[in-house]
Amino acid sequence: MANDEFGTLFIQAQENATQANQQITILQDNVQSLQFEIIKNAKLHAQQLNVELHSQVDQLKDELIALEITNGIKQYGYLIPRSSQKLNEADGSEVTQQIETTPTATIPSKATGTSDVEKLDKMKCKKQPKEQNKSTNIKDNIGGDAKTPNPARLDLRVARVLSAKKHPEADTLYVEEMDCGEDMPRTVVSGLVKHISVDELVDSMVVLLCNLKPAKMRGVVSSAMVMCASTPDKVELLQPPDGAAVGDRVTFPSHPGHPDEQLNPKKKIWEGIQCDLKVSGDGIATYKGDPFTVSGKGVCTASTLRLCGIR
């Protein structure tokens, strides 16, 4: 009788051990599944984060290029080595020459709150590029010699924005079509996405700088630059006077002369003039106090910004 009881207990113990082993196996499988899911989710999260970071890097690169171009730093194209092509497949863009754009970010000085762009403007005003021809008798344009900036050299015109859309390769840029009184509209690329909506931009009258050297940005050639009042936090389109028509010249009464056919980027003509373009305390766009003027119709203004730069 004792042997039978012992045998029953032994069989039951074996069954319990088998069940325990089965449960352990199930738990091990569940742990492996959980580990797999955790790794899979972590990998997906890392990939998503990587895409977001790439997008942020591209956006910051666009803003940096825009700031460099606005401050006269040339952009050069380069060939991507075959070994690094895979790293650039998501972007597919090429670094190119300068392009018109409004700076969308500035870094305040800790000591004074002055932006880096404003500091660069002051530096440019103090130190103009040396001319190869040292003769002081050679006239560069009516109203100034070769070393004196003359805003009359700028081909500024009243234009109408016909259309505007986001650049297909850059979230911070618009591609616009502008009517400036010529046979065909001009394509303009500008960094206004963060400051002005498409609805505000389309059909508005603007002041357009038409004799900068055309430049490519992410595959789109820009043939002019929209003039804007600008602070580190806000950007506004300059507004032509009421009654101004598409194609009207914008001039400076105290600075007579004729615009260059195309501003030579090597001579830094635009940079030498731009640092003295300001909005006055009463909202009038000026060059050293001389107003942006459409003859017989009035002066160009900023809507709300005062005592700031123009770019």
C-alpha positions as CSV (number, residue, x, y, z in Angstrom):
1,M,0.0,0.0,0.0
2,A,2.8,2.4,0.8
3,N,4.5,1.6,-2.4
4,D,1.3,2.5,-4.4
5,E,1.1,5.9,-2.6
6,F,4.7,6.6,-3.3
7,G,4.3,5.7,-6.9
8,T,1.3,8.0,-7.2
9,L,3.2,10.9,-5.6
10,F,6.2,10.3,-7.9
11,I,4.0,10.4,-11.0
12,Q,2.3,13.5,-9.8
13,A,5.7,15.2,-9.1
14,Q,6.8,14.3,-12.6
15,E,3.7,15.8,-14.1
16,N,4.1,18.9,-12.0
17,A,7.8,19.2,-13.1
18,T,6.6,18.8,-16.8
19,Q,4.0,21.5,-16.3
20,A,6.6,23.8,-14.6
21,N,9.0,23.3,-17.5
22,Q,6.2,24.1,-20.0
23,Q,5.4,27.3,-18.1
24,I,9.0,28.2,-18.0
25,T,9.3,27.7,-21.8
26,I,6.1,29.8,-22.4
27,L,7.6,32.6,-20.1
28,Q,10.9,32.4,-22.0
29,D,9.0,32.7,-25.3
30,N,7.0,35.7,-24.0
31,V,10.2,37.4,-22.7
32,Q,11.9,36.9,-26.1
33,S,8.8,38.3,-27.9
34,L,8.7,41.3,-25.6
35,Q,12.5,41.9,-26.2
36,F,11.9,41.7,-29.9
37,E,9.0,44.2,-29.7
38,I,11.0,46.6,-27.5
39,I,14.0,46.4,-29.9
40,K,11.7,46.8,-32.9
41,N,9.9,49.8,-31.4
42,A,13.2,51.4,-30.3
43,K,14.6,51.0,-33.8
44,L,11.4,52.5,-35.4
45,H,11.6,55.4,-32.9
46,A,15.3,56.0,-33.7
47,Q,14.6,55.9,-37.4
48,Q,11.7,58.4,-37.0
49,L,13.9,60.6,-34.8
50,N,16.7,60.4,-37.4
51,V,14.3,61.6,-40.1
52,E,13.2,64.5,-38.0
53,L,16.8,65.5,-37.2
54,H,17.7,65.4,-40.9
55,S,14.7,67.7,-41.6
56,Q,15.8,70.1,-38.8
57,V,19.4,70.0,-40.1
58,D,18.2,70.8,-43.6
59,Q,16.1,73.7,-42.3
60,L,19.0,75.1,-40.2
61,K,21.3,74.8,-43.3
62,D,18.8,76.8,-45.3
63,E,18.6,79.5,-42.7
64,L,22.4,79.6,-42.4
65,I,22.8,79.8,-46.2
66,A,20.2,82.6,-46.2
67,L,22.1,84.5,-43.5
68,E,25.4,84.1,-45.2
69,I,24.1,85.2,-48.5
70,T,22.4,88.2,-47.0
71,N,25.7,89.2,-45.4
72,G,27.7,88.8,-48.6
73,I,29.3,85.3,-48.0
74,K,29.5,83.5,-51.3
75,Q,28.2,80.0,-51.7
76,Y,30.0,77.5,-53.9
77,G,28.9,74.2,-55.5
78,Y,30.8,71.0,-55.0
79,L,30.8,67.4,-56.2
80,I,29.8,64.7,-53.8
81,P,32.3,61.8,-53.7
82,R,30.7,58.5,-54.7
83,S,31.5,57.0,-51.3
84,S,29.3,59.6,-49.6
85,Q,26.4,59.6,-52.0
86,K,24.2,57.3,-49.8
87,L,24.4,59.8,-47.0
88,N,22.8,62.4,-49.3
89,E,20.1,60.4,-51.0
90,A,17.3,61.8,-48.7
91,D,18.4,65.3,-49.5
92,G,19.6,65.2,-53.1
93,S,20.4,68.9,-53.1
94,E,23.5,70.7,-54.2
95,V,25.2,73.6,-52.5
96,T,25.1,76.5,-54.9
97,Q,25.7,80.2,-55.3
98,Q,24.3,83.1,-53.4
99,I,20.5,83.7,-53.4
100,E,18.2,86.4,-52.2
101,T,16.5,85.6,-49.0
102,T,15.5,87.3,-45.8
103,P,17.3,86.0,-42.7
104,T,15.0,84.0,-40.5
105,A,17.1,83.7,-37.4
106,T,19.6,85.8,-35.6
107,I,21.6,85.2,-32.4
108,P,21.4,88.0,-29.8
109,S,24.5,89.2,-28.2
110,K,24.5,88.3,-24.5
111,A,26.0,91.7,-23.5
112,T,23.9,94.1,-25.6
113,G,21.1,92.2,-27.3
114,T,22.5,93.3,-30.7
115,S,22.0,90.6,-33.4
116,D,24.9,89.1,-35.3
117,V,23.4,90.4,-38.5
118,E,23.4,94.0,-37.2
119,K,27.0,93.6,-36.1
120,L,28.0,92.5,-39.5
121,D,26.1,95.4,-41.1
122,K,28.1,97.8,-38.9
123,M,31.4,96.1,-39.8
124,K,30.6,96.4,-43.5
125,C,29.7,100.1,-43.2
126,K,33.1,100.7,-41.5
127,K,35.2,98.6,-43.8
128,Q,34.3,98.8,-47.5
129,P,36.1,96.6,-50.0
130,K,39.2,98.0,-51.7
131,E,38.8,98.9,-55.4
132,Q,41.5,97.6,-57.7
133,N,41.6,101.0,-59.4
134,K,43.0,103.4,-56.8
135,S,42.4,106.6,-58.8
136,T,40.0,108.9,-57.0
137,N,39.1,110.7,-60.2
138,I,37.2,107.8,-61.8
139,K,33.5,108.2,-61.6
140,D,31.6,105.0,-60.7
141,N,28.1,106.6,-61.3
142,I,26.6,110.0,-61.2
143,G,26.7,111.3,-57.6
144,G,29.8,109.4,-56.3
145,D,33.3,108.1,-57.1
146,A,34.4,104.5,-57.2
147,K,34.7,104.3,-53.4
148,T,31.4,106.0,-52.6
149,P,28.3,103.7,-52.5
150,N,25.4,105.2,-54.5
151,P,21.9,103.7,-54.2
152,A,21.1,104.9,-57.7
153,R,23.0,101.8,-58.9
154,L,20.2,99.6,-57.5
155,D,17.5,98.8,-60.0
156,L,14.5,99.0,-57.7
157,R,11.1,98.6,-59.2
158,V,7.5,98.3,-58.1
159,A,6.2,94.7,-58.7
160,R,3.1,92.6,-58.1
161,V,3.3,89.1,-56.7
162,L,1.4,86.9,-59.1
163,S,1.9,83.6,-57.3
164,A,3.7,82.0,-54.3
165,K,4.3,78.5,-53.2
166,K,6.6,76.5,-50.9
167,H,9.9,75.5,-52.4
168,P,9.7,71.7,-53.1
169,E,13.1,71.2,-51.4
170,A,13.2,73.8,-48.6
171,D,10.5,74.4,-46.0
172,T,11.7,77.9,-45.2
173,L,11.6,79.2,-48.8
174,Y,8.9,80.5,-51.2
175,V,9.1,80.4,-54.9
176,E,7.3,83.4,-56.3
177,E,6.4,84.7,-59.8
178,M,6.7,88.5,-59.9
179,D,5.4,91.0,-62.5
180,C,7.8,93.9,-62.6
181,G,6.7,95.5,-65.9
182,E,8.8,93.2,-68.2
183,D,7.5,90.9,-71.0
184,M,7.8,87.9,-68.7
185,P,7.4,87.5,-64.9
186,R,10.5,86.9,-62.9
187,T,11.0,83.9,-60.6
188,V,12.1,84.9,-57.1
189,V,13.1,82.7,-54.2
190,S,12.8,84.3,-50.8
191,G,13.0,83.1,-47.1
192,L,9.6,84.5,-46.0
193,V,7.7,81.4,-45.0
194,K,8.1,82.0,-41.3
195,H,7.0,85.6,-41.5
196,I,4.4,86.1,-44.3
197,S,1.6,83.7,-45.4
198,V,0.9,82.8,-49.0
199,D,-2.5,84.7,-48.8
200,E,-0.7,87.9,-47.6
201,L,1.9,87.6,-50.3
202,V,-0.1,86.8,-53.4
203,D,-1.4,89.9,-55.3
204,S,0.5,92.3,-53.0
205,M,2.6,95.2,-54.3
206,V,6.2,95.0,-53.4
207,V,9.6,96.7,-54.0
208,L,11.9,94.4,-56.0
209,L,15.6,94.6,-56.5
210,C,16.1,93.5,-60.1
211,N,19.8,93.7,-60.9
212,L,21.4,91.2,-58.6
213,K,23.2,88.4,-60.3
214,P,20.7,85.5,-60.7
215,A,21.4,82.7,-58.3
216,K,20.3,79.1,-57.7
217,M,18.8,77.8,-54.5
218,R,18.0,74.1,-54.3
219,G,17.6,73.9,-58.1
220,V,15.5,77.0,-58.5
221,V,17.1,80.1,-60.1
222,S,16.1,83.4,-58.4
223,S,16.2,86.5,-60.6
224,A,15.5,89.3,-58.1
225,M,15.1,90.1,-54.4
226,V,12.0,91.3,-52.4
227,M,12.9,94.2,-50.2
228,C,11.7,93.9,-46.6
229,A,11.9,95.7,-43.3
230,S,13.6,93.3,-40.9
231,T,14.3,92.7,-37.2
232,P,15.5,89.5,-35.5
233,D,11.9,88.7,-34.7
234,K,9.8,90.1,-37.5
235,V,9.9,90.7,-41.3
236,E,7.6,93.0,-43.3
237,L,7.3,93.7,-47.0
238,L,8.1,97.3,-48.0
239,Q,5.0,98.9,-49.4
240,P,5.1,101.1,-52.5
241,P,3.0,104.3,-52.3
242,D,-0.7,104.4,-53.2
243,G,-1.1,104.8,-57.0
244,A,2.3,103.2,-57.8
245,A,2.1,101.0,-60.9
246,V,3.9,97.8,-61.8
247,G,7.3,98.6,-63.3
248,D,7.6,102.1,-61.7
249,R,11.2,102.9,-60.7
250,V,12.1,103.5,-57.1
251,T,14.8,106.2,-56.7
252,F,16.5,108.4,-54.1
253,P,16.0,112.1,-54.7
254,S,19.4,113.1,-53.2
255,H,21.3,110.4,-55.1
256,P,20.8,110.9,-58.8
257,G,22.1,108.3,-61.3
258,H,21.3,105.2,-63.3
259,P,21.1,101.6,-62.2
260,D,23.8,99.1,-63.2
261,E,22.7,96.5,-65.7
262,Q,23.9,93.9,-63.1
263,L,25.6,94.5,-59.8
264,N,29.0,92.8,-59.7
265,P,29.0,90.5,-56.7
266,K,32.8,90.6,-56.5
267,K,32.8,94.4,-55.9
268,K,30.3,94.1,-53.0
269,I,28.2,97.0,-54.3
270,W,24.9,95.7,-52.8
271,E,26.6,95.0,-49.4
272,G,28.1,98.5,-49.3
273,I,24.7,100.1,-49.9
274,Q,22.5,97.7,-47.9
275,C,24.1,98.4,-44.5
276,D,22.7,102.0,-44.7
277,L,19.2,101.0,-45.8
278,K,16.9,101.7,-42.8
279,V,13.3,102.3,-41.8
280,S,13.0,105.7,-40.2
281,G,11.0,106.5,-37.0
282,D,8.0,107.4,-39.0
283,G,8.1,104.2,-41.0
284,I,9.7,105.5,-44.3
285,A,12.2,103.4,-46.1
286,T,15.4,105.3,-46.6
287,Y,19.1,105.3,-47.6
288,K,20.9,107.6,-45.1
289,G,17.7,109.5,-44.6
290,D,17.0,109.8,-48.4
291,P,13.6,108.1,-48.9
292,F,12.7,105.3,-51.3
293,T,10.6,107.4,-53.8
294,V,8.3,106.7,-56.7
295,S,8.3,109.9,-58.7
296,G,5.1,111.9,-58.4
297,K,3.4,109.2,-56.2
298,G,5.1,109.2,-52.9
299,V,7.5,107.1,-50.7
300,C,7.8,103.5,-49.8
301,T,7.0,102.5,-46.2
302,A,6.9,99.7,-43.6
303,S,3.6,98.8,-42.0
304,T,4.6,98.6,-38.4
305,L,8.4,98.2,-38.0
306,R,10.4,101.3,-37.1
307,L,14.1,102.1,-36.8
308,C,15.2,98.8,-38.3
309,G,17.3,97.5,-41.3
310,I,16.1,96.8,-44.8
311,R,17.1,93.6,-46.6
